[in-house]
Amino acid sequence: MGTLIVVLILAAIVAAIIRSIVKAHKRGEHPGCGGDCGSCGHCSHSV
């Protein structure tokens, strides 16, 4: 029973993190990259 509770808590935390990243991306923010797109070879947009 305790394992199930821990798994549910971890799943909720992961879901909240993913939701936060998706919402930030929709606002035009790019979490995790620092925002310096000029020096980023992986960035597909210009600032």
N, C-alpha and C positions, 0 to 999 in steps of 0.2 A: 504494500500500500504506500509506503514511504517513497519508493522508487517512482511510482506513478505520479505522485505529487511533485517530485523534483523534476521529472520529465515535462510535466505540464507547465511548471514555472519557467523552465528553460525555453520551452516552445513559445510561451507568451513573450519572453524577453526578445527572442530572435524575431518574432513577428513584429514587435514594436520597432526594432532596429530597421528591419526591411521597410516597414511603412514609413518611417522617418526619412530614409534614403529616397524612396519613391516620391514622397511629397516635396523634398528639397529639389529633386531633379525636375519636377514639374514647375517649380518656381524659378528654374534656371540656374540653380546653384549646383555645384559639383562637389559633394562631400568627398574628402579624401585626396583631392588633387592640389589643394592650396590656391587654386584660382589663377596661376600664372600660365595661361594657355599659350603664350608666345614661345615658351621653352618646352612645350609638351608635344611630343611626336604622336601621341595617341588622341589628341583632341581634334574633333571634327567641326568645331565652330571657332569663330574669331571673336575677340573681345573688343 
